[in-house]
Amino acid sequence: MINNTNSKTSTHVIHPFPPLYDNESKILILGSLPSVKSREQMFFYGHPQNRFWKVLASILDEKLPNNIEEKSNMLHKHHIALWDAIYSCDIIGSSDSSIKNVTPTNLTPIIENSNISKIFCNGATSGKYYKKYQSVTLNMPAEVLPSTSPANAAYSLEKLISIWGSSIIPLLE
């Protein structure tokens, strides 16, 4: 098996797994596109250094989930949906800065089949593509939160928890 993670060759990636949501979801958190590790695991935020699950568990006052079932249960319990702004694109490894030839995800089914009232973007790349492709169609602005990616070294875990918590917690009360 060839490991494209450090390659300079672009690969065309099609989102390999479905969104996570149900009809009671109130908040939608959008990433850009699953990382190589997430695509291998077939679930969101699979890179062990990504702080997404630590941030969410902390702000939701939950135990850190250890597997896909626990992660899904935590999100459903708190009415949080997950999906990505990009359905397919050309990308080098997991590098958001290399993304080209984007096909956006169709977010309409999630919005129509849930109670989503607020959209958050996990990082600037997600925010950029949401604004470019989906914002006008859905007529819903999104709040861009700092990325939980390990590449976002400018934000400590504590700072991410503070910022994410102040945005998300009021919507869950």
BAMAR-160951 format. One record per atom (N, C-alpha, C): chain; residue in one letter; x, y, z; atom name. Coordinates in steps of 0.001 Angstrom, whole numbers. Atoms other than C-alpha are relative to their C-alpha. Layout:
// residues N
REC_kette_rest_c1_c2_c3_atom
REC_A_A_X_Y_Z_CA
...
***
This chain:
// residues 173
REC_kette_rest_c1_c2_c3_atom
REC_A_M_846_-1182_0_N
REC_A_M_0_0_0_CA
REC_A_M_893_1247_0_C
REC_A_I_-761_-1243_96_N
REC_A_I_1350_3409_-947_CA
REC_A_I_-562_995_999_C
REC_A_N_425_-1015_-973_N
REC_A_N_1241_6029_1791_CA
REC_A_N_135_1370_-650_C
REC_A_N_0_-1309_658_N
REC_A_N_255_9330_198_CA
REC_A_N_129_1154_980_C
REC_A_T_11_-1052_-1009_N
REC_A_T_469_11242_3485_CA
REC_A_T_1087_1040_-228_C
REC_A_N_-1101_-946_166_N
REC_A_N_3859_12795_2763_CA
REC_A_N_339_242_-1463_C
REC_A_S_-244_-150_1429_N
REC_A_S_3665_12642_-997_CA
REC_A_S_-371_1409_-449_C
REC_A_K_343_-1304_567_N
REC_A_K_3578_15795_-3076_CA
REC_A_K_-1011_-166_-1128_C
REC_A_T_963_291_1049_N
REC_A_T_1130_14106_-5419_CA
REC_A_T_-1422_185_530_C
REC_A_S_1392_-216_-353_N
REC_A_S_-2461_15218_-5302_CA
REC_A_S_-811_-1253_-301_C
REC_A_T_895_1139_164_N
REC_A_T_-5107_12528_-4888_CA
REC_A_T_-1427_528_-35_C
REC_A_H_1410_-382_-3_N
REC_A_H_-8786_12868_-5791_CA
REC_A_H_-695_-809_1092_C
REC_A_V_643_645_-1133_N
REC_A_V_-10723_12117_-2614_CA
REC_A_V_-1493_296_-39_C
REC_A_I_1452_-125_-138_N
REC_A_I_-14469_11483_-2367_CA
REC_A_I_-323_-357_1449_C
REC_A_H_334_216_-1410_N
REC_A_H_-15924_11737_1131_CA
REC_A_H_-471_-1445_184_C
REC_A_P_284_1437_-60_N
REC_A_P_-16002_8086_2254_CA
REC_A_P_-1063_-457_989_C
REC_A_F_1007_437_-966_N
REC_A_F_-18622_8100_5013_CA
REC_A_F_-1085_1071_132_C
REC_A_P_1150_-915_-35_N
REC_A_P_-22021_9684_5701_CA
REC_A_P_70_1006_1142_C
REC_A_P_91_-951_-1103_N
REC_A_P_-22914_12655_7882_CA
REC_A_P_-562_-690_1243_C
REC_A_L_576_491_-1247_N
REC_A_L_-23802_12073_11519_CA
REC_A_L_-1026_1036_459_C
REC_A_Y_1074_-889_-465_N
REC_A_Y_-27138_13604_12460_CA
REC_A_Y_-1263_-819_180_C
REC_A_D_1329_598_-70_N
REC_A_D_-30701_12767_13378_CA
REC_A_D_-1017_1134_14_C
REC_A_N_1032_-1037_103_N
REC_A_N_-34012_14597_13377_CA
REC_A_N_-22_944_1199_C
REC_A_E_-60_-876_-1164_N
REC_A_E_-33249_16087_16817_CA
REC_A_E_1248_875_30_C
REC_A_S_-1227_-805_35_N
REC_A_S_-29905_17629_15819_CA
REC_A_S_-348_1485_-71_C
REC_A_K_233_-1443_-52_N
REC_A_K_-29791_21361_16631_CA
REC_A_K_1183_804_-522_C
REC_A_I_-1239_-680_378_N
REC_A_I_-26180_22258_15851_CA
REC_A_I_715_-866_-1029_C
REC_A_L_-793_704_1003_N
REC_A_L_-24163_21323_12773_CA
REC_A_L_1421_546_57_C
REC_A_I_-1409_-380_27_N
REC_A_I_-20370_21350_13000_CA
REC_A_I_594_-569_-1285_C
REC_A_L_-579_392_1284_N
REC_A_L_-18647_21288_9618_CA
REC_A_L_1519_52_51_C
REC_A_G_-1428_-22_258_N
REC_A_G_-15079_20289_8973_CA
REC_A_G_189_340_-1468_C
REC_A_S_-237_-224_1429_N
REC_A_S_-13433_20747_5597_CA
REC_A_S_-172_-1322_-744_C
REC_A_L_0_1331_599_N
REC_A_L_-12709_17150_4487_CA
REC_A_L_719_-912_983_C
REC_A_P_-687_873_-951_N
REC_A_P_-11712_14092_6563_CA
REC_A_P_1492_-158_-332_C
REC_A_S_-1439_225_155_N
REC_A_S_-7960_13707_7119_CA
REC_A_S_255_-1431_-463_C
REC_A_V_-386_1362_384_N
REC_A_V_-6089_10636_5925_CA
REC_A_V_-384_-975_1110_C
REC_A_K_318_872_-1143_N
REC_A_K_-6471_9117_9434_CA
REC_A_K_-1511_-181_154_C
REC_A_S_1459_101_-105_N
REC_A_S_-10204_9902_9519_CA
REC_A_S_-557_-871_-1119_C
REC_A_R_453_838_1117_N
REC_A_R_-10652_8320_6082_CA
REC_A_R_331_-1466_267_C
REC_A_E_-359_1384_-350_N
REC_A_E_-8826_5211_7324_CA
REC_A_E_-975_-563_1020_C
REC_A_Q_906_443_-1065_N
REC_A_Q_-11095_5012_10390_CA
REC_A_Q_-1470_74_-403_C
REC_A_M_1374_-190_477_N
REC_A_M_-14212_5977_8408_CA
REC_A_M_-876_731_1026_C
REC_A_F_757_-834_-935_N
REC_A_F_-15217_8534_11036_CA
REC_A_F_742_1309_201_C
REC_A_F_-481_-1361_-156_N
REC_A_F_-14715_12175_11888_CA
REC_A_F_1122_124_1041_C
REC_A_Y_-1055_-394_-926_N
REC_A_Y_-11596_13577_13575_CA
REC_A_Y_750_-1204_579_C
REC_A_G_-680_1234_-389_N
REC_A_G_-9629_10331_13630_CA
REC_A_G_1469_149_332_C
REC_A_H_-1424_-174_-311_N
REC_A_H_-6135_11781_13928_CA
REC_A_H_146_124_1516_C
REC_A_P_-117_-25_-1468_N
REC_A_P_-4984_11136_17520_CA
REC_A_P_418_1359_570_C
REC_A_Q_-415_-1319_-489_N
REC_A_Q_-3529_14655_17769_CA
REC_A_Q_-1069_1075_-205_C
REC_A_N_1077_-975_168_N
REC_A_N_-6742_16381_16662_CA
REC_A_N_-712_147_1339_C
REC_A_R_552_-274_-1326_N
REC_A_R_-8264_18032_19706_CA
REC_A_R_-1522_79_28_C
REC_A_F_1450_-124_88_N
REC_A_F_-11889_17916_18524_CA
REC_A_F_-723_-732_1138_C
REC_A_W_734_790_-995_N
REC_A_W_-13034_15123_20858_CA
REC_A_W_296_471_1421_C
REC_A_K_-333_-547_-1320_N
REC_A_K_-11175_16598_23855_CA
REC_A_K_-773_1290_254_C
REC_A_V_734_-1262_-132_N
REC_A_V_-12766_19998_23231_CA
REC_A_V_-1478_-277_248_C
REC_A_L_1427_262_-162_N
REC_A_L_-16274_18621_22812_CA
REC_A_L_-313_-675_1332_C
REC_A_A_249_678_-1275_N
REC_A_A_-16060_16264_25789_CA
REC_A_A_87_992_1151_C
REC_A_S_-162_-986_-1070_N
REC_A_S_-14852_19140_27950_CA
REC_A_S_-1178_960_69_C
REC_A_I_1088_-988_-43_N
REC_A_I_-17503_21674_26931_CA
REC_A_I_-1356_-643_276_C
REC_A_L_1260_700_-243_N
REC_A_L_-20258_19042_27136_CA
REC_A_L_-8_-682_1370_C
REC_A_D_-159_629_-1310_N
REC_A_D_-18992_17849_30537_CA
REC_A_D_-235_-1512_-92_C
REC_A_E_105_1438_243_N
REC_A_E_-18666_14297_29242_CA
REC_A_E_1373_-646_111_C
REC_A_K_-1231_783_20_N
REC_A_K_-16061_11568_29568_CA
REC_A_K_500_-42_-1447_C
REC_A_L_-571_46_1342_N
REC_A_L_-13667_11524_26588_CA
REC_A_L_-398_-1310_-677_C
REC_A_P_408_1234_681_N
REC_A_P_-15160_9050_24089_CA
REC_A_P_1205_-704_-625_C
REC_A_N_-1146_778_465_N
REC_A_N_-12834_6234_23047_CA
REC_A_N_-205_-704_-1326_C
REC_A_N_247_703_1255_N
REC_A_N_-14527_4725_20011_CA
REC_A_N_-1143_686_-750_C
REC_A_I_1013_-631_848_N
REC_A_I_-16938_5571_17217_CA
REC_A_I_-1376_-32_652_C
REC_A_E_1312_101_-639_N
REC_A_E_-19978_4337_19135_CA
REC_A_E_-148_1032_1119_C
REC_A_E_60_-979_-1084_N
REC_A_E_-19159_6486_22186_CA
REC_A_E_-40_1423_-546_C
REC_A_K_-2_-1330_616_N
REC_A_K_-18440_9498_19965_CA
REC_A_K_-1377_316_-571_C
REC_A_S_1333_-197_588_N
REC_A_S_-21715_9070_18081_CA
REC_A_S_-1050_219_1084_C
REC_A_N_977_-133_-1085_N
REC_A_N_-23690_8609_21295_CA
REC_A_N_89_1362_678_C
REC_A_M_-178_-1305_-634_N
REC_A_M_-22194_11755_22841_CA
REC_A_M_-606_1102_-874_C
REC_A_L_526_-1026_906_N
REC_A_L_-23073_13819_19764_CA
REC_A_L_-1524_-46_-57_C
REC_A_H_1461_116_50_N
REC_A_H_-26626_12460_19522_CA
REC_A_H_-640_488_1304_C
REC_A_K_534_-409_-1310_N
REC_A_K_-27188_13007_23257_CA
REC_A_K_-114_1520_97_C
REC_A_H_-26_-1462_-87_N
REC_A_H_-26319_16692_22839_CA
REC_A_H_-522_676_-1275_C
REC_A_H_649_-520_1212_N
REC_A_H_-28091_17113_19460_CA
REC_A_H_974_735_-922_C
REC_A_I_-1027_-577_864_N
REC_A_I_-24892_17846_17548_CA
REC_A_I_201_-894_-1215_C
REC_A_A_-227_697_1263_N
REC_A_A_-24502_16875_13905_CA
REC_A_A_1403_320_-510_C
REC_A_L_-1310_-215_619_N
REC_A_L_-21205_16465_12034_CA
REC_A_L_-72_-316_-1481_C
REC_A_W_-157_252_1435_N
REC_A_W_-20432_16724_8355_CA
REC_A_W_1140_884_-459_C
REC_A_D_-1102_-779_544_N
REC_A_D_-17945_18422_6079_CA
REC_A_D_-501_866_-1138_C
REC_A_A_391_-932_1056_N
REC_A_A_-18161_21334_3668_CA
REC_A_A_340_-537_-1386_C
REC_A_I_-483_512_1295_N
REC_A_I_-16330_19402_922_CA
REC_A_I_-400_-1462_-164_C
REC_A_Y_348_1376_316_N
REC_A_Y_-17715_16251_-690_CA
REC_A_Y_1149_-705_-727_C
REC_A_S_-1161_569_686_N
REC_A_S_-14779_15691_-3025_CA
REC_A_S_925_1124_-437_C
REC_A_C_-994_-974_440_N
REC_A_C_-11582_17429_-4072_CA
REC_A_C_1303_-724_-312_C
REC_A_D_-1367_469_149_N
REC_A_D_-7975_16975_-5079_CA
REC_A_D_763_545_1191_C
REC_A_I_-710_-407_-1210_N
REC_A_I_-5722_17074_-2013_CA
REC_A_I_1296_-793_124_C
REC_A_I_-1253_680_-312_N
REC_A_I_-2186_16216_-994_CA
REC_A_I_-64_-400_1470_C
REC_A_G_90_497_-1378_N
REC_A_G_-2416_14019_2112_CA
REC_A_G_-1205_564_711_C
REC_A_S_1070_-648_-779_N
REC_A_S_-4438_15963_4687_CA
REC_A_S_139_1512_-21_C
REC_A_S_-320_-1424_38_N
REC_A_S_-3203_19425_3691_CA
REC_A_S_-1129_848_-575_C
REC_A_D_1077_-884_455_N
REC_A_D_-6102_21889_3538_CA
REC_A_D_494_1019_-1020_C
REC_A_S_-523_-1021_916_N
REC_A_S_-3842_24367_1741_CA
REC_A_S_197_-531_-1420_C
REC_A_S_-185_584_1334_N
REC_A_S_-3482_21921_-1183_CA
REC_A_S_-1325_-285_-715_C
REC_A_I_1313_348_551_N
REC_A_I_-7247_21547_-1810_CA
REC_A_I_-270_745_-1307_C
REC_A_K_377_-557_1309_N
REC_A_K_-8331_22066_-5431_CA
REC_A_K_-1182_-802_-546_C
REC_A_N_1091_698_701_N
REC_A_N_-11278_21127_-7672_CA
REC_A_N_-1074_-510_968_C
REC_A_V_959_340_-1053_N
REC_A_V_-13854_21181_-4887_CA
REC_A_V_-1401_-243_-545_C
REC_A_T_1436_223_131_N
REC_A_T_-17308_19650_-5071_CA
REC_A_T_-548_90_1412_C
REC_A_P_515_-150_-1371_N
REC_A_P_-19264_20843_-2016_CA
REC_A_P_-994_-1100_357_C
REC_A_T_1031_933_-445_N
REC_A_T_-21439_18580_76_CA
REC_A_T_-1366_669_-149_C
REC_A_N_1370_-490_35_N
REC_A_N_-25187_18922_-237_CA
REC_A_N_-519_-42_1432_C
REC_A_L_429_-80_-1391_N
REC_A_L_-26236_20102_3206_CA
REC_A_L_-1522_70_143_C
REC_A_T_1456_-162_-52_N
REC_A_T_-29916_20543_2325_CA
REC_A_T_-713_-1158_697_C
REC_A_P_706_1084_-702_N
REC_A_P_-31010_17022_3430_CA
REC_A_P_165_39_1521_C
REC_A_I_-210_-82_-1448_N
REC_A_I_-29459_17530_6873_CA
REC_A_I_-880_1100_590_C
REC_A_I_792_-1125_-503_N
REC_A_I_-31143_20906_7324_CA
REC_A_I_-1490_-329_-43_C
REC_A_E_1425_319_153_N
REC_A_E_-34504_19635_6051_CA
REC_A_E_-469_-1112_930_C
REC_A_N_386_1160_-809_N
REC_A_N_-34450_16493_8234_CA
REC_A_N_522_66_1427_C
REC_A_S_-472_-199_-1369_N
REC_A_S_-33302_17961_11528_CA
REC_A_S_-547_1330_508_C
REC_A_N_375_-1296_-581_N
REC_A_N_-33746_20973_13788_CA
REC_A_N_1205_924_65_C
REC_A_I_-1211_-818_10_N
REC_A_I_-30435_22613_12874_CA
REC_A_I_-385_1475_-27_C
REC_A_S_246_-1439_-37_N
REC_A_S_-30565_26256_13891_CA
REC_A_S_1303_797_-48_C
REC_A_K_-1287_-686_-2_N
REC_A_K_-26838_27039_13965_CA
REC_A_K_1059_-908_-618_C
REC_A_I_-1094_720_643_N
REC_A_I_-23837_26014_11877_CA
REC_A_I_1316_596_481_C
REC_A_F_-1358_-386_-378_N
REC_A_F_-20257_26112_13118_CA
REC_A_F_965_-657_-969_C
REC_A_C_-1054_552_845_N
REC_A_C_-17200_25629_10945_CA
REC_A_C_1242_-203_849_C
REC_A_N_-1209_324_-745_N
REC_A_N_-14204_23907_12482_CA
REC_A_N_1193_453_-836_C
REC_A_G_-1156_-555_688_N
REC_A_G_-11505_26179_11094_CA
REC_A_G_-342_832_-1219_C
REC_A_A_167_-950_1102_N
REC_A_A_-11012_28715_8331_CA
REC_A_A_-279_-672_-1340_C
REC_A_T_230_658_1293_N
REC_A_T_-10933_26220_5449_CA
REC_A_T_-1451_-421_-135_C
REC_A_S_1415_370_6_N
REC_A_S_-14333_24830_6344_CA
REC_A_S_-868_1244_-196_C
REC_A_G_756_-1247_120_N
REC_A_G_-15627_28382_6750_CA
REC_A_G_52_581_-1399_C
REC_A_K_-182_-527_1356_N
REC_A_K_-14220_29443_3381_CA
REC_A_K_-891_-739_-1005_C
REC_A_Y_789_760_969_N
REC_A_Y_-15892_26610_1467_CA
REC_A_Y_-1490_36_305_C
REC_A_Y_1408_-153_-340_N
REC_A_Y_-19159_26852_3394_CA
REC_A_Y_-518_1324_-560_C
REC_A_K_425_-1329_476_N
REC_A_K_-19363_30566_2598_CA
REC_A_K_-85_34_-1523_C
REC_A_K_-52_-28_1462_N
REC_A_K_-18431_30010_-1047_CA
REC_A_K_-1124_-814_-644_C
REC_A_Y_919_921_670_N
REC_A_Y_-20789_27118_-1800_CA
REC_A_Y_-1364_-193_653_C
REC_A_Q_1234_440_-639_N
REC_A_Q_-23476_26551_818_CA
REC_A_Q_-778_1096_724_C
REC_A_S_635_-1034_-815_N
REC_A_S_-24229_29733_2774_CA
REC_A_S_-1219_622_-677_C
REC_A_V_1103_-658_714_N
REC_A_V_-26404_31389_136_CA
REC_A_V_-1152_-973_-229_C
REC_A_T_1026_1012_250_N
REC_A_T_-28261_28178_-743_CA
REC_A_T_-835_-265_1244_C
REC_A_L_702_321_-1239_N
REC_A_L_-29130_27468_2879_CA
REC_A_L_-551_1231_709_C
REC_A_N_381_-1242_-655_N
REC_A_N_-29558_31107_3872_CA
REC_A_N_228_-74_1516_C
REC_A_M_-389_118_-1403_N
REC_A_M_-27806_30312_7156_CA
REC_A_M_1465_397_125_C
REC_A_P_-1413_-324_-218_N
REC_A_P_-24635_32069_8245_CA
REC_A_P_625_-1061_899_C
REC_A_A_-723_923_-864_N
REC_A_A_-21982_29984_9956_CA
REC_A_A_1015_777_818_C
REC_A_E_-1037_-573_-842_N
REC_A_E_-19717_30883_12826_CA
REC_A_E_1251_-847_-156_C
REC_A_V_-1260_713_172_N
REC_A_V_-16105_29959_12146_CA
REC_A_V_749_-13_1325_C
REC_A_L_-751_186_-1237_N
REC_A_L_-14351_28563_15203_CA
REC_A_L_1431_-398_-340_C
REC_A_P_-1380_403_289_N
REC_A_P_-10595_28000_15491_CA
REC_A_P_90_-1516_-190_C
REC_A_S_-152_1418_324_N
REC_A_S_-9556_24664_14039_CA
REC_A_S_571_-793_1172_C
REC_A_T_-523_920_-1022_N
REC_A_T_-8996_21750_16407_CA
REC_A_T_1155_-843_-540_C
REC_A_S_-1069_753_648_N
REC_A_S_-6415_20373_13973_CA
REC_A_S_1333_174_729_C
REC_A_P_-1338_-149_-591_N
REC_A_P_-2918_19652_15290_CA
REC_A_P_853_1028_-760_C
REC_A_A_-728_-1010_776_N
REC_A_A_-1711_22000_12525_CA
REC_A_A_-242_1412_541_C
REC_A_N_328_-1310_-565_N
REC_A_N_-3334_24897_14423_CA
REC_A_N_668_149_1371_C
REC_A_A_-773_-87_-1247_N
REC_A_A_-581_25291_17017_CA
REC_A_A_-185_1335_724_C
REC_A_A_193_-1315_-614_N
REC_A_A_-1570_28920_17708_CA
REC_A_A_-987_-54_1167_C
REC_A_Y_1016_108_-1037_N
REC_A_Y_-4397_27711_19963_CA
REC_A_Y_285_-1196_904_C
REC_A_S_-151_1078_-975_N
REC_A_S_-3832_25704_23133_CA
REC_A_S_-1345_-703_165_C
REC_A_L_1235_726_-283_N
REC_A_L_-6381_23100_24178_CA
REC_A_L_-915_852_879_C
REC_A_E_800_-824_-911_N
REC_A_E_-7542_25420_26955_CA
REC_A_E_-668_1162_-729_C
REC_A_K_565_-1122_766_N
REC_A_K_-8053_28325_24547_CA
REC_A_K_-1117_-492_-931_C
REC_A_L_1043_581_854_N
REC_A_L_-10009_26089_22130_CA
REC_A_L_-1253_-303_821_C
REC_A_I_1139_325_-865_N
REC_A_I_-12226_24864_24976_CA
REC_A_I_-761_1266_377_C
REC_A_S_639_-1257_-377_N
REC_A_S_-12912_28436_26059_CA
REC_A_S_-802_595_-1160_C
REC_A_I_663_-615_1165_N
REC_A_I_-13773_29729_22573_CA
REC_A_I_-1168_-854_-476_C
REC_A_W_1069_884_457_N
REC_A_W_-15775_26694_21466_CA
REC_A_W_-1145_-23_1019_C
REC_A_G_1025_59_-1041_N
REC_A_G_-17594_26525_24802_CA
REC_A_G_-865_1238_38_C
REC_A_S_791_-1237_-63_N
REC_A_S_-18649_30172_24769_CA
REC_A_S_-937_132_-1193_C
REC_A_S_868_-51_1174_N
REC_A_S_-20146_29695_21290_CA
REC_A_S_-1083_-1078_23_C
REC_A_I_912_1137_118_N
REC_A_I_-21774_26271_21613_CA
REC_A_I_-905_-178_1218_C
REC_A_I_761_284_-1231_N
REC_A_I_-22877_25921_25255_CA
REC_A_I_-1319_780_84_C
REC_A_P_1290_-718_-112_N
REC_A_P_-25521_28728_25160_CA
REC_A_P_-1102_-584_-896_C
REC_A_L_999_575_907_N
REC_A_L_-27248_26941_22261_CA
REC_A_L_-558_-1329_503_C
REC_A_L_431_1303_-500_N
REC_A_L_-27547_23688_24202_CA
REC_A_L_-824_117_1271_C
REC_A_E_725_-177_-1269_N
REC_A_E_-29170_25174_27288_CA
REC_A_E_-1466_249_-208_C
***
